[in-house]
Amino acid sequence: MNPFDLRGPEFLLFYFCFSLVVIFTITILRRRAESGPAPKIDLGDPYLIAYLRGGEQEALGVAVISLVDRGMLVMNDQVIRCADHVTRDMVKHPIEYEVLKKFGDPGEAHSIFKDDNLKSMFRPYRDKLERAGLMPDADVRRDRRMRLLLALMALGVVGVIKIVFGLSLGKPVGFLVVMMIAAMVIAAFTTFKRLTARGKETLADVTNLYSGLRTRVNSLSPGSASAELAMFAAVFGVAALATTPFGYARTLFPQATSSSSCGSSCGSSDSSSSCGSSDGGSSSDGGGGCGGGGCGGCGSS
Amino acid sequence: MKNTIRDRVGLGWRRELAVGILSHLDRIDVVEVIADDFFDAGRDERRALRTLAAQTTLVLHGVSLGLASSVPVDTKLLEKTAKLCEEVEPEYWSEHLAFVRGGGVEIGHLTAPPRTDATIEGAASNLERARAVVGSAPLVENIATLIDPPGSDYDEIDWINSIMDSAPCGLLLDLHNLHANATNFGYDEMEFLKRLPAERIVAAHLAGGKWVEALGERRLLDDHLHDVPDAVYRLLTELAALALHPLTVILERDGAYPPIEVLLSQLDRAREALAEGRLRQFERIEKEAA
């Protein structure tokens, strides 16, 4: 049976099924090519995990939350600044240091998402994850493009032949054109995933290994377990903090947490972030310190 | 003389300790996972366990086989152990010399069986079945008990040695169990340790416990909720002085979790105890050679 002899609706059904087969095939091929046993990576680095899960934005959000919890950043509603007592040797992680430096001048927490210098700090992470096969490197991207090209050719050739036939017979081809474009877009969408199949599996494994944090986070008190807080935010997202004792994340990143759980209270100060005035008060407890002024150690070197 | 024996020190995997463990793998040489937690786990959980195994040396520890019993071990449990070992490829797996069920009833606790010929033969038979099904024999672990098992014909050391004589397996020596039993039943723990076949002690467990009232007496309960007492480190030093091969030492903590730094400091102390024992061993060997 020649499918091009099919009438309009029957051909549309055939093309729909054909598209599913093509998309399914390139998806399976991609997963097979990109799967593999979990690599050895630093599962204890919250910034690596956050970057794997959500890129620079998530990792920077984790850095801010962690530094606020440790009292190195003080917040006044959505505005944060480096605490007065902070010196360079108090943080070992270069990302944390750069975040502190940025907030030597007070600014809104979400302004870090637009800072290209901070974003560039994650290039080594990207390289590390590419080497581990968790994010697509140049070879993987080339293979993806090749598979997509073949898929688009298959979808295009079959679609275009029928469109030409249809036009030559004066038949309507609008539905087929729409379906062809949709199939191509979906094929491209399923091809260009941010993570490799191995990366996606490893991320799921990390989430599984840290699943105990979901219940444990509610028993943590601000300032007492920063490593666990940072890892919770890295694994489950800053948004997931909205309903925990670390609800100040809601104040710092209202957009990130708005889809999580906060309703009418979004944007308002809670007990851990409320500040009366900018008087340079205590800044030693996470989220509790308020005030203006500069940053003694981290903004100046 | 330099200590060339590469002993390793690690922690029992608990989800509550995940951040502490995974953030300090430079100070944790090996992680021990409770095998039973994964017997009926889904595909995702088992894959996560393989991911954990990719990060560090992993060993499996069972709690439900009930090896020391005249009742044959449940074949299904052995098959689950075998499947898990095949998937995770642990360096070794271990089980307790305990019974956990009788007459079809699950006791829900690691219980000391009567120390008789029947349980020695039963344990040997079960160990042989375990080796046949899993592909390797488990290390067997001595257990703690608050009561001397009634109906026993052997004391604990002779009973363990008889099982070791009749089954080709290594020993996972729980030093706190040894300390607790020696304390509760009034025998010399160092003598007990010296009578064990040192060449077959592959690994050791460290843990803590608390004093409880039992049968009108004060007894030491091995609850894994407290810090490791000094006596256990002394036993570890003695063990390191006796064993000529590398040891794997696991700190067990099942609750009341302190900050990870506290547990890491206990691992450091275990390393010191091992180093002290190794030094004593080398001095002894040098003296004998001279």
Interface residues (C-beta under 8 A of the other chain):
Chain A: P37 A38 P39 K40 I41 L43 G44 D45 E201 T202 A204 D205 V206 N208 L209 Y210 S211 G212 L213 R216 A227 E228 M231
Chain B: R14 R15 E16 A18 V19 G20 L22 S23 H24 L25 D44 E45 R47 A48 R50 T51 L52 A54 Q55 I260
